[in-house]
Amino acid sequence: MSNSLTREKKRKLQEKDKGFIDFARIQKHMFPDLLRRLGAVQDPRHQSYTIYDTDTLLYPVILKNIFSLFTMRSMNDWFYDGNCRANLEKLTGKDIPEMPHYDTINDFLELLPPEELDEIRTDMVRQLIRSKNFYPAKLSGGQWVIILDGTGLHHFEKKHCDNCLVREITDTEGKIKKGYSHHVLEAKLVLAHNIVISLGTEFIENEAENASKQDCEINAAKRLMKRIKEKFPRLKLCILGDSLYAAETIIEICRGYQWNYILNCKDGRQKNLTKDYAYVLDSKEHGEKRNLLGKEKGCAKYVNHVEEITGKRFIANIFEYQYSKKNKGKEIEVKFQWITDIELKDRNVEVMVECARGRWKIENEGFNNQKNVLYRIEHLNSHNPNAMKNHYLLTQIADILMQLYLAGHKILKEMKQGIKNTSSRLLETFRQATVSAEDVSYIMKYTTLHFT
């Protein structure tokens, strides 16, 4: 019997899909106080001149990202039509004279402390962890997996602000000129194979234009790890990162916080450890397990406590994974290598390899999705540095909501509908459907969600 989805079956599923109403129901189920929290943020504006409450300024920006509207102007154009204002009134329970203009929103975001939005995201993450829906994602030792990685957000030919990172660029004619940019470091929490959400953000920026030393990803990682420990002091974590993080400073921080680590390990980083690991492999005194990860049928090798040979103070269990694949008709070998403080055994090495390779999730399902598919985070919604940060944090909040909707909505999973089509469908129903009292009752009604 064919498992393909017939047109008739797909049409029936689409008829059952309530679009934005279902989205609002999942949001209400997972984060019942989200709109109240948005309405309770510190309002730095002069109160005698305010017309809109903070939730009616912030929530439309979240929806803008959910609906894959890349610019604030397009948000204006789409939200001024249809039933958007009436539907927002139903959801917030407030009278809204008209949808706020993007200039009004940006003026507010220029003044709003980013810490306010950061705290809302932290509360959302805490609720997800306490819900126990995602416990299967933890490692066998009870650790939640956190992936660290940085990316560029905005690039300028001329100085944008005093906090810009600056680097010299050689053009095609050999002339040296300066390039200015803003970068960000993300800590992503793995909740399931298809849910990787933002746990924390650290903006990589200079303190002043004439800073003696530029900010960098490692320094940003130190700040971000400290803040995560302060916000989640009792959470058991395992840090995943590329070879940049396989540095003693980062490993020592993990040790001090009693976090585990699985870090990509290349010859250029921790060179003595990798040399001694290769020496042990040649002597045949290592663990080995074959036919891993299904069709790949790869081979994993590992050596525990290489630090005892090298003389390092931190635990250095090293493992590698190798498999063959065809590329343009040719057979090529793919090889990875990692360092960890988790004891490696035959019974856990396959899980460790699978977990370590999950670092690509932040690039494929994280930054790639946010840059090129749904949100276009590289687009400047404001030139003001403070508003830029707030736009980024609102995108991370929107992404949490969108990922939970995509993974938790049964009909979407059955339809196998693309992300872009789903986003368009949400926008269409938000603009054209009328949220009735019956819909509000449906949104408030308890539901059960399954994210596997």
Secondary structure as GFF3:
##gff-version 3
##sequence-region A 1 452
A	DSSP	alpha_helix	7	16	.	.	.	ID=ss1
A	DSSP	alpha_helix	20	30	.	.	.	ID=ss2
A	DSSP	alpha_helix	34	39	.	.	.	ID=ss3
A	DSSP	three_ten_helix	47	49	.	.	.	ID=ss4
A	DSSP	alpha_helix	54	66	.	.	.	ID=ss5
A	DSSP	alpha_helix	72	79	.	.	.	ID=ss6
A	DSSP	alpha_helix	84	92	.	.	.	ID=ss7
A	DSSP	alpha_helix	102	111	.	.	.	ID=ss8
A	DSSP	alpha_helix	114	130	.	.	.	ID=ss9
A	DSSP	three_ten_helix	135	137	.	.	.	ID=ss10
A	DSSP	beta_strand	144	156	.	.	.	ID=ss11
A	DSSP	beta_strand	165	170	.	.	.	ID=ss12
A	DSSP	beta_strand	176	192	.	.	.	ID=ss13
A	DSSP	beta_strand	195	204	.	.	.	ID=ss14
A	DSSP	alpha_helix	217	231	.	.	.	ID=ss15
A	DSSP	beta_strand	237	241	.	.	.	ID=ss16
A	DSSP	three_ten_helix	243	245	.	.	.	ID=ss17
A	DSSP	alpha_helix	248	257	.	.	.	ID=ss18
A	DSSP	beta_strand	260	264	.	.	.	ID=ss19
A	DSSP	alpha_helix	271	282	.	.	.	ID=ss20
A	DSSP	beta_strand	287	292	.	.	.	ID=ss21
A	DSSP	three_ten_helix	294	296	.	.	.	ID=ss22
A	DSSP	beta_strand	298	303	.	.	.	ID=ss23
A	DSSP	alpha_helix	307	310	.	.	.	ID=ss24
A	DSSP	beta_strand	317	327	.	.	.	ID=ss25
A	DSSP	beta_strand	330	340	.	.	.	ID=ss26
A	DSSP	alpha_helix	349	357	.	.	.	ID=ss27
A	DSSP	three_ten_helix	358	360	.	.	.	ID=ss28
A	DSSP	alpha_helix	361	361	.	.	.	ID=ss29
A	DSSP	pi_helix	362	367	.	.	.	ID=ss30
A	DSSP	alpha_helix	368	368	.	.	.	ID=ss31
A	DSSP	pi_helix	369	373	.	.	.	ID=ss32
A	DSSP	alpha_helix	385	408	.	.	.	ID=ss33
A	DSSP	alpha_helix	410	415	.	.	.	ID=ss34
A	DSSP	alpha_helix	419	432	.	.	.	ID=ss35
A	DSSP	alpha_helix	437	444	.	.	.	ID=ss36
###
